[in-house]
Amino acid sequence: MAGGSKKVIYAALAGNAAIAVTKFAAATYTGSSAMLSEAVHSVVDTGNQGLLLLGIARSRKPPDAAHPFGYGMEVYFWAFIVAILIFGLGAGISFYEGIHQLRDPEPITRFLVNYVVLGLALAFEGVAWTLALREFNRTRGSRSLLEEVRRSKDPTVFTVLFEDTAAMLGLLIAFAGLFATQFLELAWADGAASMGIGVILACAAAGLAFETKSLLTGEAATPSVLAEIRRLAIAEPAVEAINELRTVHFGPNRILANISLNFKDSSDLAEVEQTVVRLEHAIRERFPDISHVFVEAQAQESQTDPRFGVSVSDAT
């Protein structure tokens, strides 16, 4: 796990904890439903960052008999729990508060306090969002944000980025609700703003759940990694063809690679053994994240035999 990921999480955790206390005080003082929703949102975000840190810590446990490939997927599990909490607590409570305010509007007092708190929260969230985006961009290159989220195998950074983006949008909606309540005298605006915050959180949670579910169910290495492994394998003089190449992520920085090779008929046992050793060394040197490499020698014809349950085309 990159150190930058933990730095982003710590920054978000500290900011959200401070913001949550301030928002609760402002909501109690002024009676704003949107402000209360924002306070709950910040509490949920603070807890979420704690869960991400827990996932990072647990993912570093060494392999054992029960988990021979390590605990790297703990990060994916806790990121999925974060998505559930955002939806269940953040979005759910925001909707509840919004409906309650619409049914039984409570007058809001001391608007200036709310504006000051929201302004400070927006500044803090902006700093955390900038740090998360900077860390996210370190590996993004020319890819779009959405493409990098789909490609990324480290959910910690894009989870914080999703949360902070949702938080900033929620703050703007809360601003709009307070403004409409104060200057347009729309009593329902504050409750509607609270429900709007719930919608934002629900959308963020759905996006996170979709991405982390894909990681939990076993994603392959990126196409560029697969292409390079194929190049290294086919460059070996004794290799006739690649029957299969399958990879799976057991964590952001832990990949298992399984390669089935068709060796030339002229290759003897010593050549096959030397090729396997060289190839494993070359792959691990080129990609340190590949922690396990399994190479098997298999005739290409057997890959089309239905008894094996897989065909050569599955290798792609």
C-alpha positions as CSV (number, residue, x, y, z in Angstrom):
1,M,0.0,0.0,0.0
2,A,1.4,3.3,-1.0
3,G,2.3,5.8,1.7
4,G,0.4,8.5,-0.2
5,S,-2.8,6.6,0.3
6,K,-2.5,6.7,4.1
7,K,-1.6,10.4,4.0
8,V,-4.8,11.1,2.0
9,I,-6.9,9.1,4.5
10,Y,-5.3,10.7,7.6
11,A,-5.9,14.2,6.1
12,A,-9.6,13.4,5.3
13,L,-10.1,11.8,8.8
14,A,-8.7,14.8,10.7
15,G,-10.7,17.3,8.6
16,N,-14.0,15.4,8.8
17,A,-13.7,14.9,12.5
18,A,-13.2,18.6,13.1
19,I,-16.0,19.5,10.7
20,A,-18.5,17.1,12.2
21,V,-18.2,18.7,15.7
22,T,-18.6,22.1,14.2
23,K,-21.6,21.1,12.1
24,F,-23.4,19.5,15.0
25,A,-22.9,22.6,17.1
26,A,-24.3,24.8,14.3
27,A,-27.3,22.5,13.6
28,T,-28.2,22.4,17.3
29,Y,-27.8,26.2,17.6
30,T,-29.7,27.1,14.4
31,G,-32.2,24.3,13.8
32,S,-31.1,23.6,10.2
33,S,-32.1,20.2,8.9
34,A,-29.6,20.5,6.0
35,M,-26.8,21.3,8.5
36,L,-27.7,18.3,10.6
37,S,-27.6,16.1,7.5
38,E,-24.2,17.5,6.7
39,A,-23.0,16.8,10.3
40,V,-24.1,13.2,10.0
41,H,-22.4,13.0,6.6
42,S,-19.1,14.1,8.2
43,V,-19.5,11.6,11.1
44,V,-20.0,8.8,8.5
45,D,-17.0,10.0,6.5
46,T,-14.8,10.0,9.6
47,G,-15.8,6.5,10.5
48,N,-15.2,5.4,6.9
49,Q,-11.7,6.7,6.9
50,G,-11.1,4.7,10.1
51,L,-12.4,1.6,8.4
52,L,-10.1,2.2,5.4
53,L,-7.1,2.5,7.8
54,L,-8.2,-0.8,9.4
55,G,-8.4,-2.4,6.0
56,I,-4.9,-1.3,5.2
57,A,-3.5,-2.5,8.5
58,R,-5.2,-6.0,8.1
59,S,-4.1,-6.3,4.5
60,R,-0.5,-6.3,5.6
61,K,-0.8,-9.5,7.6
62,P,1.6,-12.1,6.2
63,P,0.2,-15.2,4.4
64,D,-0.7,-18.2,6.6
65,A,-2.2,-21.6,6.2
66,A,-5.8,-20.2,6.2
67,H,-4.9,-17.4,3.6
68,P,-1.9,-18.7,1.6
69,F,-2.0,-15.7,-0.7
70,G,-2.2,-13.1,2.1
71,Y,-4.9,-10.8,3.4
72,G,-4.6,-8.1,0.7
73,M,-8.3,-8.3,-0.2
74,E,-9.2,-7.0,3.3
75,V,-8.8,-3.5,1.7
76,Y,-11.6,-4.4,-0.8
77,F,-13.9,-5.7,1.9
78,W,-13.6,-2.7,4.1
79,A,-14.0,-0.3,1.1
80,F,-17.3,-2.2,0.3
81,I,-18.4,-1.7,3.9
82,V,-17.7,2.0,3.5
83,A,-20.0,2.1,0.5
84,I,-22.8,0.4,2.5
85,L,-22.3,2.9,5.4
86,I,-22.5,5.9,3.1
87,F,-25.8,4.6,1.7
88,G,-27.3,3.3,4.9
89,L,-26.3,6.0,7.3
90,G,-25.3,9.0,5.3
91,A,-28.0,8.9,2.6
92,G,-30.7,7.2,4.9
93,I,-30.5,9.8,7.7
94,S,-30.3,12.7,5.2
95,F,-33.5,11.5,3.6
96,Y,-35.2,11.0,6.9
97,E,-34.2,14.5,8.1
98,G,-35.4,16.0,4.9
99,I,-38.8,14.3,5.0
100,H,-39.2,15.3,8.7
101,Q,-38.4,18.9,7.9
102,L,-40.8,19.0,5.0
103,R,-43.6,17.5,7.1
104,D,-43.0,19.7,10.1
105,P,-40.8,22.6,9.2
106,E,-38.8,24.1,12.0
107,P,-37.7,27.8,11.8
108,I,-34.0,28.3,11.2
109,T,-32.3,31.0,13.2
110,R,-28.9,32.7,12.9
111,F,-28.3,32.0,9.3
112,L,-24.8,33.6,9.5
113,V,-23.6,30.9,11.8
114,N,-24.6,28.3,9.2
115,Y,-22.9,30.2,6.3
116,V,-19.7,30.5,8.3
117,V,-19.6,26.8,9.2
118,L,-20.4,25.7,5.7
119,G,-17.7,28.0,4.3
120,L,-15.1,26.6,6.7
121,A,-16.2,23.1,5.9
122,L,-15.9,23.7,2.2
123,A,-12.4,25.0,2.7
124,F,-11.3,21.9,4.7
125,E,-13.0,19.6,2.3
126,G,-11.3,21.4,-0.6
127,V,-7.9,20.8,0.9
128,A,-8.6,17.0,1.5
129,W,-10.1,16.7,-2.0
130,T,-7.0,18.3,-3.6
131,L,-4.7,15.9,-1.7
132,A,-6.8,12.9,-2.8
133,L,-6.9,14.1,-6.5
134,R,-3.2,14.7,-6.5
135,E,-2.5,11.2,-5.2
136,F,-5.0,9.8,-7.7
137,N,-3.4,11.7,-10.6
138,R,0.1,10.2,-9.8
139,T,-0.8,7.1,-11.8
140,R,-3.6,8.4,-14.0
141,G,-1.5,9.7,-16.9
142,S,-3.7,10.7,-19.8
143,R,-6.7,8.6,-18.8
144,S,-9.9,10.2,-17.7
145,L,-11.0,10.1,-14.1
146,L,-13.6,7.5,-14.8
147,E,-11.2,5.3,-16.7
148,E,-8.6,5.5,-13.9
149,V,-11.3,4.5,-11.3
150,R,-12.2,1.5,-13.4
151,R,-8.5,0.6,-13.9
152,S,-7.3,1.2,-10.3
153,K,-6.9,-1.7,-8.0
154,D,-6.4,0.5,-4.9
155,P,-9.9,1.6,-3.6
156,T,-8.6,3.7,-0.7
157,V,-7.7,6.8,-2.8
158,F,-10.7,6.8,-5.1
159,T,-13.0,6.1,-2.1
160,V,-11.7,9.3,-0.4
161,L,-12.0,11.1,-3.7
162,F,-15.6,10.0,-4.1
163,E,-16.4,10.9,-0.5
164,D,-14.9,14.4,-0.7
165,T,-16.6,15.1,-4.0
166,A,-19.9,14.1,-2.5
167,A,-19.1,16.2,0.6
168,M,-18.4,19.3,-1.5
169,L,-21.5,18.9,-3.6
170,G,-23.5,18.4,-0.4
171,L,-22.1,21.6,1.1
172,L,-23.2,23.5,-2.0
173,I,-26.7,22.1,-1.8
174,A,-26.9,23.0,1.9
175,F,-25.8,26.6,1.0
176,A,-28.5,26.7,-1.7
177,G,-31.2,25.4,0.8
178,L,-30.3,28.0,3.4
179,F,-30.2,30.8,0.9
180,A,-33.6,29.9,-0.5
181,T,-35.0,29.6,3.0
182,Q,-33.7,33.0,4.1
183,F,-34.0,35.2,1.0
184,L,-36.8,33.5,-1.0
185,E,-38.8,32.5,2.1
186,L,-39.2,29.0,0.9
187,A,-39.8,27.0,4.1
188,W,-39.4,23.7,2.3
189,A,-36.0,24.5,0.8
190,D,-34.0,23.4,3.9
191,G,-35.7,19.9,3.9
192,A,-35.3,19.6,0.1
193,A,-31.6,20.4,0.5
194,S,-31.3,17.6,3.1
195,M,-32.9,15.2,0.7
196,G,-30.7,16.4,-2.1
197,I,-27.7,15.6,0.0
198,G,-29.1,12.1,0.5
199,V,-29.3,11.7,-3.3
200,I,-25.7,12.7,-3.7
201,L,-24.6,10.3,-1.0
202,A,-26.7,7.5,-2.5
203,C,-25.1,8.0,-5.9
204,A,-21.6,8.1,-4.4
205,A,-22.3,4.9,-2.5
206,A,-23.6,3.1,-5.6
207,G,-20.5,4.0,-7.5
208,L,-18.2,2.8,-4.8
209,A,-20.2,-0.4,-4.2
210,F,-20.0,-1.2,-8.0
211,E,-16.2,-0.7,-8.2
212,T,-15.3,-2.5,-4.9
213,K,-17.7,-5.4,-5.8
214,S,-15.7,-5.9,-9.0
215,L,-12.4,-6.0,-7.0
216,L,-13.9,-8.4,-4.4
217,T,-14.9,-10.9,-7.1
218,G,-11.4,-11.0,-8.5
219,E,-10.1,-8.6,-11.2
220,A,-7.3,-9.4,-13.6
221,A,-4.1,-7.4,-13.9
222,T,-4.3,-4.4,-16.3
223,P,-4.0,-5.1,-20.1
224,S,-0.5,-3.5,-20.2
225,V,0.7,-6.0,-17.5
226,L,-0.8,-8.9,-19.4
227,A,0.8,-7.8,-22.6
228,E,4.2,-7.5,-21.0
229,I,4.0,-10.9,-19.4
230,R,3.1,-12.4,-22.8
231,R,6.1,-10.6,-24.4
232,L,8.4,-12.0,-21.8
233,A,7.1,-15.5,-22.2
234,I,7.1,-15.6,-26.0
235,A,10.7,-14.2,-26.0
236,E,12.0,-17.4,-24.5
237,P,13.6,-19.5,-27.2
238,A,12.1,-22.8,-25.9
239,V,8.5,-21.4,-25.9
240,E,6.3,-22.3,-28.9
241,A,3.1,-20.5,-27.8
242,I,1.2,-19.3,-24.8
243,N,-1.8,-21.5,-24.1
244,E,-3.2,-19.5,-21.1
245,L,-2.4,-16.5,-19.1
246,R,-4.6,-15.8,-16.1
247,T,-4.1,-13.2,-13.4
248,V,-6.0,-12.1,-10.3
249,H,-5.5,-9.3,-7.8
250,F,-5.4,-10.5,-4.2
251,G,-4.9,-6.8,-3.1
252,P,-3.8,-3.5,-4.6
253,N,-0.2,-4.6,-4.6
254,R,-0.5,-8.4,-4.8
255,I,-1.1,-10.3,-8.0
256,L,-1.1,-14.0,-8.8
257,A,-0.1,-15.0,-12.4
258,N,-0.7,-18.5,-13.9
259,I,0.8,-19.2,-17.3
260,S,0.4,-22.3,-19.4
261,L,3.1,-22.7,-22.0
262,N,3.5,-24.9,-25.1
263,F,7.2,-25.7,-25.4
264,K,8.9,-26.6,-28.7
265,D,9.1,-30.4,-29.3
266,S,12.9,-30.1,-29.5
267,S,13.1,-28.8,-25.9
268,D,14.4,-31.2,-23.3
269,L,13.6,-31.2,-19.6
270,A,16.6,-29.1,-18.7
271,E,15.6,-26.4,-21.2
272,V,12.1,-26.4,-19.8
273,E,13.3,-26.0,-16.2
274,Q,15.7,-23.2,-17.1
275,T,13.0,-21.4,-19.1
276,V,10.6,-21.6,-16.1
277,V,13.2,-20.2,-13.7
278,R,14.2,-17.4,-16.1
279,L,10.6,-16.4,-16.9
280,E,9.6,-16.3,-13.2
281,H,12.6,-14.2,-12.3
282,A,11.9,-11.8,-15.3
283,I,8.2,-11.4,-14.4
284,R,8.9,-10.7,-10.8
285,E,11.7,-8.3,-11.6
286,R,9.6,-6.4,-14.1
287,F,6.5,-6.4,-11.8
288,P,7.2,-6.5,-8.1
289,D,3.5,-6.6,-7.4
290,I,3.3,-10.1,-8.9
291,S,3.9,-12.1,-5.7
292,H,3.1,-15.6,-7.1
293,V,4.0,-17.0,-10.5
294,F,2.9,-20.5,-11.6
295,V,4.2,-21.8,-14.9
296,E,3.0,-25.1,-16.4
297,A,4.0,-26.9,-19.5
298,Q,1.1,-28.2,-21.5
299,A,0.5,-29.3,-25.1
300,Q,-1.6,-26.7,-27.0
301,E,-3.9,-29.5,-28.3
302,S,-5.1,-30.3,-24.7
303,Q,-6.4,-26.8,-24.3
304,T,-9.2,-27.5,-26.8
305,D,-10.1,-30.8,-25.1
306,P,-13.5,-30.3,-23.5
307,R,-12.3,-32.5,-20.5
308,F,-10.1,-29.5,-19.4
309,G,-13.1,-27.1,-19.4
310,V,-11.2,-24.3,-21.2
311,S,-10.1,-23.4,-24.6
312,V,-7.1,-21.5,-26.0
313,S,-9.3,-18.5,-26.7
314,D,-9.9,-18.2,-22.9
315,A,-6.3,-17.2,-22.5
316,T,-7.1,-13.7,-23.7
